[in-house]
């Protein structure tokens, strides 16, 4: 996960101002794979986001795989960054990870308070999926 975070930091370092970084986040959103329509329900909606964000997680061979979507393009780009970091890792790896790329690229300080709250809610939901799948694995 740290390698991926370091790659993201490097990618954002080429931009001098936040308008360029926002445009890059929008481009990331456009490249994000679509989530299945069956996941665009209240069950997968993240509470705490101003815009609608749907997040699903599946576990394959002990590793979590995430899909997401949002009705807001910048929010969709932000969740795509989170998925890039957390996807294809075990629940334990996710729970023990330290997210440092957000601070290093200045993301949170350049978001509106509502988007910043949404970012926290997205991270919390990803960790809740990891907790649930971790508990389920220990039961089996």
PyMOL commands that set and color helices and strands:
alter all, ss='L'
color gray80, all
select helices_A, chain A and resi 2-13+18-31+37-39+42-44+73-86+91-95+101-104+108-110+113-139
alter helices_A, ss='H'
color red, helices_A
select strands_A, chain A and resi 53-60+63-70
alter strands_A, ss='S'
color yellow, strands_A
deselect
rebuild
show_as cartoon
